[in-house]
Amino acid sequence: MPEYDIAGLLRPKCKVCSSPIREGIDLRLMGKEVDEESGERYSYEQIVDYAAAHGVNLSKAGLSRHRTDHLMPDVLGAIEAQRQVEAIAQATGQTLGMEQAAMNILLNKWIRALDKVEDFDLGAKGALSAGIRAVEALLKIKKAELSFSKEKLEEAKDTMRGKGVSEDTLQLMDELLGVKR
């Protein structure tokens, strides 16, 4: 017989997490967005007012719970992932791209979530399936990134020069692709 988290059932769902303005709230809670007039971090009262102006009713206690229970673990997880990326780079001389770092974060979250699952039900299977699709997408991005290396770009530009393409056009191509010289 499955066990239920009775306290979890009684606990209200996080209004911030389900809010369409979560990103704005999180940025204000982290101090990434500040009050334009004072240049100071937003207070809980100001964030509650911001949410109300966007049709979301929050309390200061709800903001505090969200910050402690949801925002900070995500931020700390991202910081830890960055530390891991830097440690791997230092140990191996290889740097991980953002897609690899994101994949590591996702895998760690899935492993922790699956450790808590006693019966591998459809919800867990769906989450794992979505995770696998996300990893596949990230690997495709990495493959595309590798196939479009600076060396290959330089080879292509040399070929284009040989065919009479002007340096201005090649520079414009670099700008469009975001290549730094």
N, C-alpha and C positions, 0 to 999 in steps of 0.2 A: 504494500500500500504506500503510495507516495506521501512524503511529508510536505506540508505546506508551511511557508513562512507567514504565520498569522500576523505578526507585527508588520511584515511587509505589505500584507493585504490591507491593513488598517492605515498604513502610512499614505498620505496623499501623494499623488503623482507630482513630479516637479514641473511647475508651470513654466519655469525658464527654459528647461530642456525642450519642452514641446511648443515653445513660443516661436513665431516667425521672426522675431527680432532678437533671437538668442545671441547672435554674433555681436550685435551692438551692445547688449547687456554685458556679455563677457569682456568685450574690449574696455568698457567702462569699469568693470570690476577689477580688471588687471592694471588699470591706469594707462592703457595704450591710447585711450581717448580721454582728453582732459577738458575741463570747462574752458571755453574760449575766452571768457571775460577775465577769469582769475588765473588761468593756467594751472589750476590745482586739479587733483583727482576728483572725480565725482563722488559725492557722498551717497549713502544708501537712499536717503530721501530724494536726491536728485535722480537717481536711477529709477526709483519707484515712479516719480513724476514722468520721466522719459517713457517708461513702459505704459503708463496710463494714457499718455498722449498718443500712443500707438494702439490703444484698445486692449492692453494687457494689464490685468489687475494683479499686482504683486504686493507682498508685504516685505518689510525689512528682514523678518525672520526667515521668510522663504528665500530671499536673496542670500542670506548668510548660509543657509543649508545648501543651496545650490553651489555656492563658492567652495564650501568645505567638502561636500560629498561628490560633486561632479567636476567642477572647474579645476580645482587644485590637483586632483589625481591625474587629469589629462595633461596639465601643464608640467607637473613633475615627471610624468611618463615621457613627455617630449624632451625635457631636459636630460633625463637619463638616456634616452635614445641618442641624443646628440653626443653625450659623453661616450657612449659605446662606439659611435661612429668615429669620434676622434681617437679613441683608444685603438680601434682596429687600424685606422690610418697610420698611427704612430708605430704600431707593432709590425704591420705588414708593408708599409710604404704605399698602400693603395687607399684611395679615398672612395667612400661610398657616395653614390648619387642620392638625391632626395628620394627617388623612387625606391631604392634599396632600404633607406632608413625608414620610410613609411611602411614598407613591407615587413621589416623587423618589428615595428610597433604593432602592426595588425596581428602578426603571428603570435607575439607575446600576449596580446589581449585574448585571442582565440584560445590559446593554450590555458590561460587562467580561467576563462569562461567554461571551457570544456571540463576542466578539473572539478568544477562545481556541479556538473551535470551527472546525475546518477543513472538515469535512463536516457539513452540517446534518442530523444524524441524528434518529431518532425521540425520543431522550432530550432533545435540545435543543428539538425541536418541542413536546414535552410540557411542558417547563419554560416555554417561551414562552407556550403556551396557558394554563397555570396562572397565569402572570403577567398575561396579558390579562384573565382572569376576575377576578383580584384587583383590577386597576385598575378594571374595570367596577363591582365592588362598592363600591370607594372613591368612585367618581363618583356612584353612587346615594346613598351616605351624604351626600355634599356637596349633592346636589340636595335631599334631604329636609331637610338642615340649612338650606338657603336658603329652602325653602318654609315652614319653621317659624321665621321670624325673630321677634325681640322685637316689632317693629312689628305684625306680624300677630297676635301674641299679645295685644298691647294693644288692637287693634281688636276681637278676639274678646271680650276681657274687658269692653270698653265696651258691646258688644252684650248681653253677659250681665247687666251692671249694669242696662241698660235693661229687661231682662226680670225684674228683681227678685232676681237672685242676690246673696247677701250678700257683704260684703268678707271675712269669715272664710273662706267657701268659695273665693273667688278667691285668697286668701293660701295656703290649703291646696293649691290647684292649682299655684301657683308653687313651693311646697315639693316637691310630687311631681315636677314637671318639672325641678327643680334651677335655677330662675330666681332670680338674685340681684337684690335691689332696690337 
